[in-house]
Amino acid sequence: MISPRADRQSLVEPGTIEHHLADLSASFAADVTLAQAQEKLREHNQWLPIDGDPDATLGQLVQRNSTGPLRLGFGAWRDLLLGVQFRNGDGELITAGGRTLKNVAGYDLTKFMVGQYGIFGKLVTLTTRTYKRVEFSLLAAFDPDVKKLNALLVTPCRPQWAALTKDALLCGFLGDAAAAEFYEKNLPQYQTREMIRHTLDDDIAVRAKLWRASSSSAFTLRAAIPPARIGEFTSAIDSTDWVADAAFGVVIGSCSSSLQEAIHQAASIARGTVIIFDSMGHPQNLSLDPSIASLLRRLKLSFDPHGNLNPLPLAVS
């Protein structure tokens, strides 16, 4: 369902949330923060399983594709979103998707809004799946080796999230009391360094602290690297300020302007890609294949013919 009618109303008012409790879904105004969303869902023992700065708005998190390690157990924004409303460059309110899964004909604009940094549209509302809150969380630390995660993924002790740092591979296990007992009994056979049993709120706080780049640098990076080559990439960028989603090969961190060329080169050698962002979170010039760049320019013209939205950050070829 896609409707660009200018007179269509937003599903919820700014700053508000409509919780569809029985459907395990909720509609949020895009200016609602992640912390506010979690607080509202908690009232009915539900939560939104997504990583990101709790003080950032949901609109910002979707537009920046803030998906982090929890993607392993619950999916990314593209999996959680059921529908969105956004305004194009002419201010028209466009509705895509809805509260059910199979209601999209043609191009799925809901997923198109993820990671587009306000270039093709400004989010107004979003509708997502929600989940019942888990009863416990177990945090386990291992040696910092992606191979350890690969081994765990094919065992009954498959984690719901994993984050790799230079010091450790951290894995999170979420579930009920019976699952907690199972993990505590069986995880030691996989050479855990440490295991800590805590609450879901503790788990959220751990990942919120992990999954962010340092604020001390003017530039941050987000790289997509084959998981087996994360070590090669992080060694080459000459920085200890990074964290990686070890399951999917996403690396975030901070960098100086002098290192940007070397970071792009390191990503290319590792058969990956990287985007550099300024202090405002805007992507810097992208150097893309001419055919991809041409398609993006055509899309930009369709959604924003008068250039009222964020600019398309393509490098001059």
C-alpha contacts under 8 A as a table, 3 or more apart, distances in Angstrom:
res1	aa1	res2	aa2	distance
1	M	95	T	7.28
1	M	96	A	5.49
1	M	97	G	5.45
1	M	98	G	7.61
1	M	103	N	6.23
1	M	104	V	5.16
1	M	105	A	6.26
2	I	94	I	6.76
2	I	95	T	5.37
2	I	96	A	4.62
2	I	97	G	7.00
2	I	104	V	7.83
2	I	109	L	7.86
3	S	93	L	7.96
3	S	94	I	5.32
3	S	95	T	5.17
3	S	96	A	6.91
4	P	8	R	7.94
4	P	92	E	6.21
4	P	93	L	5.82
4	P	94	I	4.28
4	P	95	T	6.70
5	R	8	R	5.66
5	R	92	E	6.74
5	R	93	L	6.53
5	R	94	I	6.81
6	A	91	G	7.78
6	A	92	E	4.76
6	A	93	L	5.53
6	A	94	I	7.80
7	D	93	L	7.61
8	R	93	L	6.50
8	R	94	I	7.95
9	Q	93	L	7.75
10	S	13	E	6.80
10	S	85	Q	7.09
10	S	93	L	7.81
10	S	124	V	7.20
10	S	125	T	6.94
11	L	27	S	7.42
11	L	125	T	6.82
12	V	16	T	6.24
12	V	17	I	6.73
12	V	18	E	6.95
12	V	27	S	7.11
12	V	28	F	6.78
12	V	29	A	5.93
12	V	125	T	6.96
13	E	16	T	5.62
13	E	29	A	6.44
14	P	29	A	5.27
14	P	30	A	7.41
14	P	31	D	6.54
14	P	32	V	7.82
15	G	28	F	7.90
15	G	29	A	5.67
15	G	30	A	7.72
15	G	31	D	5.81
15	G	32	V	5.35
16	T	28	F	6.34
16	T	29	A	5.71
16	T	32	V	6.97
17	I	26	A	7.12
17	I	27	S	5.83
17	I	28	F	4.60
17	I	29	A	6.39
17	I	32	V	7.87
17	I	37	A	7.64
17	I	40	K	7.88
18	E	26	A	5.68
18	E	27	S	5.09
18	E	28	F	6.46
19	H	25	S	6.53
19	H	26	A	4.34
19	H	27	S	6.39
19	H	41	L	7.47
20	H	23	D	5.49
20	H	24	L	6.20
20	H	25	S	5.21
20	H	26	A	5.20
20	H	27	S	7.74
21	L	24	L	5.34
21	L	25	S	6.56
21	L	26	A	7.53
21	L	44	H	7.47
22	A	25	S	7.90
24	L	129	R	5.91
24	L	130	T	4.99
24	L	131	Y	6.34
24	L	132	K	7.99
25	S	99	R	7.16
25	S	127	T	6.98
25	S	128	T	5.50
25	S	129	R	4.27
25	S	130	T	4.88
26	A	127	T	5.53
26	A	128	T	5.63
26	A	129	R	6.62
26	A	130	T	6.83
27	S	125	T	6.90
27	S	126	L	5.64
27	S	127	T	4.16
27	S	128	T	6.56
28	F	32	V	6.64
28	F	37	A	7.78
28	F	58	L	7.99
28	F	125	T	5.59
28	F	126	L	5.43
28	F	127	T	6.25
29	A	32	V	5.68
29	A	124	V	6.08
29	A	125	T	4.43
29	A	126	L	6.57
30	A	57	T	6.49
30	A	58	L	5.46
30	A	59	G	4.37
30	A	60	Q	7.78
30	A	123	L	6.04
30	A	124	V	5.07
30	A	125	T	4.86
30	A	126	L	6.47
31	D	57	T	5.21
31	D	58	L	6.51
31	D	59	G	6.25
31	D	124	V	7.76
32	V	36	Q	6.30
32	V	37	A	6.67
32	V	57	T	5.23
32	V	58	L	5.97
32	V	59	G	7.78
33	T	36	Q	5.15
33	T	37	A	6.24
33	T	54	P	6.54
33	T	55	D	5.63
33	T	56	A	5.32
33	T	57	T	3.83
33	T	58	L	5.54
34	L	37	A	5.04
34	L	38	Q	6.22
34	L	52	G	7.69
34	L	53	D	7.35
34	L	54	P	4.80
34	L	55	D	6.33
34	L	56	A	6.30
34	L	57	T	5.96
34	L	58	L	5.81
35	A	38	Q	5.20
35	A	39	E	6.20
35	A	54	P	4.76
35	A	55	D	6.20
36	Q	39	E	5.09
36	Q	40	K	6.26
37	A	40	K	5.28
37	A	41	L	6.24
37	A	48	L	7.56
38	Q	41	L	5.18
38	Q	42	R	5.97
38	Q	47	W	5.63
38	Q	48	L	6.39
39	E	42	R	5.18
39	E	43	E	6.92
40	K	43	E	5.63
40	K	44	H	7.84
41	L	44	H	5.71
41	L	45	N	6.50
41	L	46	Q	4.97
41	L	47	W	5.37
41	L	48	L	7.65
42	R	45	N	4.72
42	R	46	Q	5.25
42	R	47	W	6.17
42	R	133	R	7.75
43	E	46	Q	7.47
45	N	132	K	5.98
45	N	133	R	5.48
46	Q	130	T	6.49
46	Q	131	Y	5.33
46	Q	132	K	4.26
46	Q	133	R	4.74
47	W	130	T	5.86
47	W	131	Y	5.47
47	W	132	K	6.31
47	W	133	R	5.65
48	L	129	R	7.56
48	L	130	T	5.30
48	L	131	Y	6.40
49	P	70	L	6.90
49	P	74	F	6.52
49	P	130	T	7.52
49	P	131	Y	7.28
50	I	67	T	6.45
50	I	68	G	7.20
50	I	70	L	6.31
50	I	71	R	7.37
50	I	76	A	7.26
50	I	77	W	7.49
51	D	66	S	6.57
51	D	67	T	5.64
51	D	68	G	5.14
51	D	69	P	7.18
51	D	70	L	6.47
51	D	204	I	7.99
51	D	207	R	7.03
51	D	208	A	6.71
51	D	211	W	7.32
52	G	56	A	7.48
52	G	61	L	6.76
52	G	66	S	5.70
52	G	67	T	7.06
52	G	68	G	7.25
52	G	208	A	6.13
52	G	211	W	6.92
52	G	212	R	7.61
53	D	56	A	5.33
53	D	208	A	6.15
53	D	212	R	7.50
54	P	57	T	7.92
54	P	208	A	7.30
56	A	60	Q	6.42
56	A	61	L	6.73
57	T	60	Q	5.22
57	T	61	L	6.35
58	L	61	L	5.00
58	L	62	V	6.11
59	G	62	V	5.28
59	G	63	Q	6.07
59	G	123	L	5.82
59	G	124	V	7.48
59	G	125	T	7.74
59	G	126	L	7.80
60	Q	63	Q	5.16
60	Q	64	R	5.97
60	Q	117	Y	7.89
61	L	64	R	5.20
61	L	65	N	5.77
61	L	66	S	5.10
61	L	67	T	7.99
62	V	65	N	4.86
62	V	66	S	6.50
62	V	77	W	6.67
62	V	113	M	7.35
62	V	114	V	5.17
62	V	115	G	6.28
63	Q	66	S	8.00
63	Q	113	M	6.38
63	Q	114	V	5.13
63	Q	115	G	4.52
63	Q	116	Q	5.30
63	Q	117	Y	4.67
63	Q	118	G	6.28
63	Q	123	L	7.87
64	R	114	V	6.98
64	R	115	G	4.58
64	R	116	Q	6.72
64	R	117	Y	5.46
65	N	77	W	6.90
65	N	114	V	5.57
65	N	115	G	4.36
65	N	116	Q	7.97
66	S	115	G	7.99
67	T	70	L	7.62
67	T	71	R	6.61
67	T	76	A	5.51
67	T	77	W	6.34
68	G	71	R	5.98
68	G	76	A	7.73
68	G	211	W	6.72
68	G	245	D	6.45
68	G	250	V	7.96
69	P	72	L	6.22
69	P	161	W	5.03
69	P	162	A	5.60
69	P	163	A	6.05
69	P	207	R	7.93
69	P	211	W	7.94
69	P	245	D	5.05
69	P	246	A	7.69
69	P	247	A	7.70
70	L	73	G	5.73
70	L	74	F	6.24
70	L	75	G	7.14
70	L	76	A	7.90
70	L	160	Q	6.32
70	L	161	W	4.71
70	L	162	A	7.50
71	R	74	F	5.24
71	R	75	G	4.15
71	R	76	A	4.98
71	R	160	Q	7.94
71	R	161	W	6.95
72	L	75	G	6.13
72	L	159	P	7.86
72	L	160	Q	5.60
72	L	161	W	5.35
72	L	162	A	7.62
72	L	247	A	6.84
73	G	159	P	7.33
73	G	160	Q	4.08
73	G	161	W	6.10
74	F	160	Q	7.48
75	G	78	R	7.65
75	G	79	D	5.40
75	G	80	L	6.74
76	A	79	D	5.19
76	A	80	L	6.33
77	W	80	L	5.01
77	W	81	L	5.84
77	W	114	V	7.00
78	R	81	L	5.68
78	R	110	T	7.88
78	R	111	K	5.40
78	R	114	V	6.76
80	L	128	T	5.35
80	L	129	R	5.30
80	L	130	T	7.90
81	L	84	V	7.64
81	L	110	T	7.15
81	L	111	K	7.60
81	L	126	L	7.16
81	L	127	T	5.95
81	L	128	T	4.39
81	L	129	R	6.49
82	L	97	G	5.90
82	L	98	G	5.58
82	L	99	R	5.75
82	L	100	T	6.61
82	L	101	L	6.41
82	L	110	T	7.26
82	L	126	L	7.75
82	L	127	T	5.42
82	L	128	T	5.22
82	L	129	R	6.83
83	G	95	T	7.60
83	G	96	A	5.51
83	G	97	G	3.97
83	G	98	G	4.49
83	G	99	R	6.70
83	G	110	T	5.53
83	G	126	L	5.80
83	G	127	T	5.03
83	G	128	T	7.05
84	V	95	T	6.07
84	V	96	A	5.46
84	V	97	G	6.46
84	V	98	G	7.38
84	V	110	T	5.67
84	V	123	L	7.21
84	V	124	V	7.52
84	V	125	T	5.59
84	V	126	L	4.27
84	V	127	T	6.11
85	Q	93	L	6.64
85	Q	94	I	5.48
85	Q	95	T	4.48
85	Q	96	A	6.28
85	Q	123	L	6.04
85	Q	124	V	5.35
85	Q	125	T	5.03
85	Q	126	L	6.34
86	F	93	L	5.63
86	F	94	I	5.37
86	F	95	T	6.78
86	F	121	G	5.80
86	F	122	K	5.20
86	F	123	L	4.17
86	F	124	V	4.97
86	F	125	T	6.96
87	R	90	D	7.48
87	R	91	G	5.09
87	R	92	E	5.15
87	R	93	L	4.55
87	R	94	I	6.02
87	R	121	G	5.42
87	R	122	K	5.22
87	R	123	L	6.55
87	R	124	V	7.05
88	N	91	G	5.31
88	N	92	E	5.64
88	N	93	L	6.94
88	N	94	I	7.38
88	N	120	F	6.53
88	N	121	G	4.64
88	N	122	K	6.64
88	N	303	F	5.50
88	N	304	D	6.16
88	N	309	L	7.82
89	G	92	E	7.53
89	G	120	F	7.42
89	G	121	G	6.66
89	G	303	F	5.97
89	G	304	D	4.10
89	G	305	P	6.80
89	G	306	H	6.79
89	G	307	G	6.75
89	G	308	N	5.21
89	G	309	L	5.68
90	D	304	D	6.72
90	D	305	P	7.82
90	D	306	H	7.55
90	D	308	N	7.50
96	A	104	V	7.70
96	A	108	D	7.40
96	A	109	L	5.91
96	A	110	T	5.68
97	G	100	T	7.81
97	G	103	N	6.23
97	G	104	V	5.84
97	G	108	D	7.67
97	G	109	L	7.78
97	G	110	T	6.26
98	G	101	L	7.66
98	G	103	N	6.98
98	G	127	T	6.93
99	R	127	T	6.65
99	R	128	T	7.76
100	T	103	N	6.39
104	V	107	Y	7.76
104	V	108	D	6.46
105	A	108	D	7.42
108	D	111	K	5.96
108	D	112	F	6.66
109	L	112	F	4.67
109	L	113	M	6.32
110	T	113	M	5.60
110	T	114	V	7.39
111	K	114	V	5.46
112	F	115	G	7.74
112	F	116	Q	7.24
113	M	116	Q	5.69
113	M	120	F	7.64
113	M	121	G	7.30
113	M	123	L	7.87
116	Q	119	I	5.76
116	Q	120	F	6.59
116	Q	121	G	7.97
117	Y	120	F	7.89
117	Y	282	H	7.24
117	Y	283	P	7.97
117	Y	310	N	7.49
118	G	121	G	5.23
118	G	122	K	5.32
118	G	123	L	7.76
118	G	309	L	6.49
118	G	310	N	5.63
119	I	122	K	7.88
119	I	300	K	7.29
119	I	309	L	5.63
119	I	310	N	4.58
119	I	311	P	5.92
119	I	312	L	6.12
120	F	299	L	7.69
120	F	300	K	6.01
120	F	303	F	5.59
120	F	304	D	6.50
120	F	309	L	6.92
120	F	310	N	7.74
121	G	303	F	7.09
121	G	304	D	7.88
121	G	309	L	6.92
122	K	309	L	7.68
123	L	126	L	7.56
133	R	200	L	7.72
134	V	137	S	7.71
134	V	174	L	6.42
134	V	175	G	5.26
134	V	176	D	6.20
134	V	200	L	6.76
135	E	174	L	7.68
135	E	175	G	5.92
135	E	176	D	4.85
135	E	177	A	6.62
135	E	199	T	7.30
135	E	200	L	7.17
136	F	174	L	5.89
136	F	175	G	5.70
136	F	176	D	5.94
136	F	177	A	6.76
136	F	180	A	6.86
136	F	197	R	7.38
136	F	198	H	6.35
136	F	199	T	5.21
136	F	200	L	5.93
137	S	172	G	6.81
137	S	173	F	5.62
137	S	174	L	4.61
137	S	175	G	6.73
137	S	180	A	7.48
137	S	197	R	5.93
137	S	198	H	5.36
137	S	199	T	5.45
137	S	200	L	5.62
137	S	203	D	6.35
138	L	172	G	5.75
138	L	173	F	5.02
138	L	174	L	6.50
138	L	180	A	7.08
138	L	183	Y	7.96
138	L	195	M	6.81
138	L	196	I	5.66
138	L	197	R	4.42
138	L	198	H	6.13
139	L	170	L	7.01
139	L	171	C	5.86
139	L	172	G	4.80
139	L	173	F	6.50
139	L	195	M	5.59
139	L	196	I	5.09
139	L	197	R	6.33
139	L	198	H	7.71
139	L	203	D	7.64
140	A	170	L	5.84
140	A	171	C	5.27
140	A	172	G	6.46
140	A	192	T	6.47
140	A	193	R	7.34
140	A	194	E	5.65
140	A	195	M	4.42
140	A	196	I	6.49
141	A	168	A	6.30
141	A	169	L	5.75
141	A	170	L	4.65
141	A	171	C	6.40
141	A	192	T	5.81
141	A	193	R	5.31
141	A	194	E	5.26
141	A	195	M	6.57
142	F	145	D	7.87
142	F	148	K	7.68
142	F	168	A	5.76
142	F	169	L	5.02
142	F	170	L	6.38
142	F	191	Q	6.95
142	F	192	T	5.06
142	F	193	R	5.31
142	F	194	E	7.47
143	D	148	K	7.72
143	D	167	D	7.40
143	D	168	A	5.12
143	D	169	L	5.77
143	D	192	T	7.93
143	D	193	R	7.34
144	P	164	L	6.36
144	P	165	T	6.70
144	P	166	K	6.44
144	P	167	D	5.84
144	P	168	A	4.06
144	P	169	L	4.54
145	D	148	K	5.57
145	D	149	L	7.36
145	D	164	L	7.79
145	D	168	A	7.67
145	D	169	L	6.52
146	V	149	L	5.29
146	V	150	N	6.47
146	V	164	L	7.62
146	V	169	L	7.59
146	V	227	P	7.15
146	V	228	A	6.72
146	V	246	A	6.23
147	K	150	N	4.94
147	K	151	A	6.24
147	K	228	A	7.82
148	K	151	A	5.19
148	K	152	L	6.37
149	L	152	L	5.02
149	L	153	L	6.19
149	L	162	A	7.63
149	L	169	L	7.90
149	L	246	A	7.46
149	L	247	A	7.43
150	N	153	L	5.34
150	N	154	V	7.24
150	N	247	A	7.94
151	A	154	V	6.02
151	A	155	T	7.15
152	L	155	T	5.29
152	L	156	P	7.86
152	L	157	C	6.13
152	L	158	R	5.45
152	L	159	P	7.46
152	L	190	Y	7.98
153	L	156	P	7.98
153	L	157	C	7.29
153	L	158	R	4.76
153	L	159	P	7.15
154	V	158	R	6.80
155	T	158	R	5.83
157	C	183	Y	6.55
157	C	186	N	7.47
157	C	187	L	6.78
158	R	173	F	7.78
159	P	162	A	6.92
159	P	171	C	6.00
159	P	172	G	5.60
159	P	173	F	4.98
159	P	174	L	7.76
160	Q	171	C	7.50
160	Q	172	G	5.74
160	Q	173	F	5.45
160	Q	174	L	6.51
161	W	171	C	5.65
161	W	172	G	5.14
161	W	173	F	7.21
162	A	169	L	6.92
162	A	170	L	5.56
162	A	171	C	4.34
162	A	172	G	6.35
162	A	245	D	6.31
162	A	246	A	6.03
162	A	247	A	6.81
163	A	169	L	5.90
163	A	170	L	5.23
163	A	171	C	6.53
163	A	210	L	7.89
163	A	243	V	6.73
163	A	244	A	5.62
163	A	245	D	5.01
163	A	246	A	5.66
164	L	167	D	7.96
164	L	168	A	6.13
164	L	169	L	4.54
164	L	170	L	6.29
164	L	243	V	5.79
164	L	244	A	5.01
164	L	245	D	6.40
164	L	246	A	5.65
165	T	168	A	5.42
165	T	169	L	6.35
165	T	242	W	6.76
165	T	243	V	5.03
165	T	244	A	6.58
166	K	240	T	6.84
166	K	242	W	7.93
166	K	243	V	7.86
172	G	203	D	7.62
173	F	183	Y	7.74
174	L	179	A	7.85
174	L	180	A	7.72
174	L	200	L	7.90
175	G	178	A	7.92
175	G	179	A	5.61
175	G	180	A	6.65
176	D	179	A	5.32
176	D	180	A	6.31
177	A	180	A	5.01
177	A	181	E	6.41
178	A	181	E	5.28
178	A	182	F	6.33
179	A	182	F	4.97
179	A	183	Y	6.17
180	A	183	Y	5.29
180	A	184	E	6.12
181	E	184	E	5.18
181	E	185	K	6.14
182	F	185	K	5.25
182	F	186	N	6.14
183	Y	186	N	5.20
183	Y	187	L	5.44
184	E	187	L	5.86
184	E	188	P	7.39
184	E	195	M	7.85
185	K	188	P	7.01
186	N	189	Q	6.06
186	N	190	Y	7.96
187	L	190	Y	5.62
187	L	191	Q	7.53
187	L	192	T	6.79
188	P	191	Q	5.45
188	P	192	T	5.43
189	Q	192	T	7.56
192	T	195	M	7.07
198	H	202	D	6.12
198	H	203	D	7.13
199	T	202	D	5.09
199	T	203	D	6.34
200	L	203	D	4.92
200	L	204	I	6.18
201	D	204	I	5.08
201	D	205	A	6.22
202	D	205	A	5.08
202	D	206	V	6.22
203	D	206	V	5.12
203	D	207	R	6.40
204	I	207	R	5.35
204	I	208	A	6.07
205	A	208	A	5.01
205	A	209	K	6.20
206	V	209	K	5.32
206	V	210	L	6.21
207	R	210	L	4.86
207	R	211	W	5.70
208	A	211	W	5.45
208	A	212	R	7.03
209	K	212	R	6.56
210	L	243	V	7.11
211	W	243	V	6.83
211	W	252	I	7.78
212	R	243	V	7.97
212	R	252	I	7.20
212	R	253	G	7.31
213	A	220	T	6.52
213	A	241	D	7.31
213	A	242	W	6.92
213	A	252	I	6.22
213	A	253	G	4.56
213	A	254	S	5.55
214	S	217	S	6.44
214	S	220	T	7.91
214	S	241	D	7.01
214	S	253	G	6.77
214	S	254	S	5.83
215	S	218	A	7.60
215	S	254	S	7.88
217	S	220	T	7.08
217	S	254	S	5.91
217	S	255	C	6.29
217	S	256	S	6.54
217	S	279	S	7.80
218	A	254	S	7.87
218	A	255	C	7.51
218	A	256	S	6.83
218	A	257	S	7.98
218	A	278	D	6.12
218	A	279	S	5.02
219	F	254	S	5.84
219	F	255	C	5.46
219	F	256	S	6.11
219	F	257	S	7.01
219	F	276	I	6.65
219	F	277	F	5.51
219	F	278	D	4.79
219	F	279	S	5.77
220	T	252	I	7.31
220	T	253	G	5.65
220	T	254	S	4.08
220	T	255	C	5.66
220	T	276	I	5.75
220	T	277	F	5.20
220	T	278	D	6.68
220	T	279	S	7.61
221	L	251	V	7.77
221	L	252	I	5.45
221	L	253	G	5.38
221	L	254	S	5.85
221	L	255	C	6.94
221	L	274	V	6.74
221	L	275	I	5.71
221	L	276	I	4.56
221	L	277	F	6.13
222	R	250	V	6.90
222	R	251	V	5.61
222	R	252	I	4.52
222	R	253	G	6.88
222	R	274	V	5.64
222	R	275	I	5.42
222	R	276	I	6.67
223	A	249	G	7.90
223	A	250	V	5.59
223	A	251	V	4.99
223	A	252	I	6.41
223	A	267	A	7.26
223	A	272	G	7.12
223	A	273	T	5.60
223	A	274	V	3.99
223	A	275	I	6.29
224	A	249	G	5.63
224	A	250	V	4.70
224	A	251	V	6.47
224	A	272	G	5.44
224	A	273	T	5.35
224	A	274	V	6.25
225	I	229	R	6.60
225	I	230	I	6.16
225	I	233	F	7.71
225	I	249	G	4.84
225	I	250	V	6.23
225	I	251	V	7.36
225	I	267	A	6.98
225	I	270	A	6.68
225	I	271	R	6.69
225	I	272	G	4.42
225	I	273	T	6.67
226	P	229	R	5.43
226	P	230	I	6.64
226	P	248	F	7.46
226	P	249	G	5.35
226	P	270	A	7.44
226	P	271	R	7.10
226	P	272	G	6.61
227	P	230	I	5.39
227	P	246	A	6.03
227	P	247	A	6.49
227	P	248	F	6.14
227	P	249	G	4.32
228	A	231	G	7.47
229	R	232	E	5.16
229	R	233	F	6.37
229	R	270	A	6.13
230	I	233	F	5.18
230	I	234	T	6.10
230	I	244	A	7.74
230	I	246	A	7.91
230	I	249	G	6.65
230	I	251	V	7.84
230	I	270	A	7.92
231	G	234	T	5.25
231	G	235	S	6.00
232	E	235	S	5.39
232	E	236	A	6.32
232	E	270	A	6.83
233	F	236	A	5.19
233	F	237	I	6.44
233	F	266	A	5.80
233	F	267	A	6.24
233	F	270	A	6.05
234	T	237	I	5.40
234	T	238	D	6.97
234	T	239	S	7.04
234	T	240	T	7.91
234	T	242	W	7.75
235	S	238	D	5.83
235	S	239	S	7.47
236	A	263	I	7.69
236	A	266	A	5.97
237	I	259	L	7.62
237	I	262	A	6.76
237	I	263	I	5.49
237	I	266	A	6.60
239	S	242	W	7.15
239	S	255	C	7.73
241	D	253	G	5.54
241	D	254	S	6.23
242	W	251	V	6.78
242	W	252	I	5.60
242	W	253	G	4.15
242	W	254	S	6.99
243	V	251	V	5.79
243	V	252	I	5.70
243	V	253	G	6.51
244	A	249	G	6.52
244	A	250	V	5.53
244	A	251	V	4.21
244	A	252	I	6.38
245	D	248	F	5.75
245	D	249	G	5.54
245	D	250	V	5.09
245	D	251	V	6.36
246	A	249	G	5.43
246	A	250	V	7.26
255	C	259	L	6.51
255	C	260	Q	7.14
256	S	259	L	5.54
256	S	260	Q	6.88
257	S	260	Q	5.50
258	S	261	E	7.34
259	L	262	A	5.30
259	L	263	I	6.13
260	Q	263	I	5.05
260	Q	264	H	6.31
260	Q	276	I	7.55
261	E	264	H	5.24
261	E	265	Q	6.27
262	A	265	Q	5.02
262	A	266	A	6.06
263	I	266	A	5.02
263	I	267	A	6.18
263	I	274	V	7.70
264	H	267	A	5.20
264	H	268	S	6.25
264	H	273	T	7.26
264	H	274	V	6.24
265	Q	268	S	5.10
265	Q	269	I	6.21
266	A	269	I	5.16
266	A	270	A	6.20
267	A	270	A	5.07
267	A	271	R	6.22
267	A	272	G	4.92
267	A	273	T	5.36
267	A	274	V	6.29
268	S	271	R	4.94
268	S	272	G	5.41
268	S	273	T	6.25
269	I	272	G	7.42
275	I	283	P	6.58
275	I	284	Q	7.21
275	I	286	L	7.42
276	I	283	P	5.81
276	I	284	Q	5.69
277	F	280	M	7.59
277	F	281	G	5.29
277	F	282	H	5.19
277	F	283	P	4.35
277	F	284	Q	5.62
278	D	281	G	5.33
278	D	282	H	5.50
278	D	283	P	6.56
278	D	284	Q	6.84
279	S	282	H	7.46
283	P	286	L	7.90
283	P	313	P	6.64
284	Q	313	P	5.93
285	N	313	P	4.67
285	N	314	L	4.92
285	N	315	A	4.70
286	L	313	P	5.92
286	L	314	L	4.64
286	L	315	A	5.17
287	S	314	L	6.19
287	S	315	A	5.19
287	S	316	V	7.94
287	S	317	S	7.85
288	L	292	I	6.47
288	L	293	A	5.87
288	L	314	L	7.55
288	L	315	A	7.93
289	D	292	I	5.36
289	D	293	A	6.18
290	P	293	A	5.02
290	P	294	S	6.03
291	S	294	S	5.13
291	S	295	L	6.35
292	I	295	L	5.14
292	I	296	L	6.26
293	A	296	L	5.15
293	A	297	R	6.22
293	A	314	L	7.30
294	S	297	R	5.16
294	S	298	R	6.34
295	L	298	R	5.16
295	L	299	L	6.25
296	L	299	L	5.04
296	L	300	K	6.05
297	R	300	K	4.99
297	R	301	L	6.21
297	R	312	L	7.65
298	R	301	L	5.12
298	R	302	S	6.30
299	L	302	S	5.05
299	L	303	F	6.28
300	K	303	F	5.34
300	K	304	D	5.55
300	K	305	P	7.11
300	K	312	L	7.36
301	L	304	D	5.20
301	L	305	P	4.50
301	L	306	H	7.85
302	S	305	P	5.98
304	D	307	G	5.43
304	D	308	N	6.45
304	D	309	L	6.60
307	G	310	N	7.59
307	G	311	P	7.09
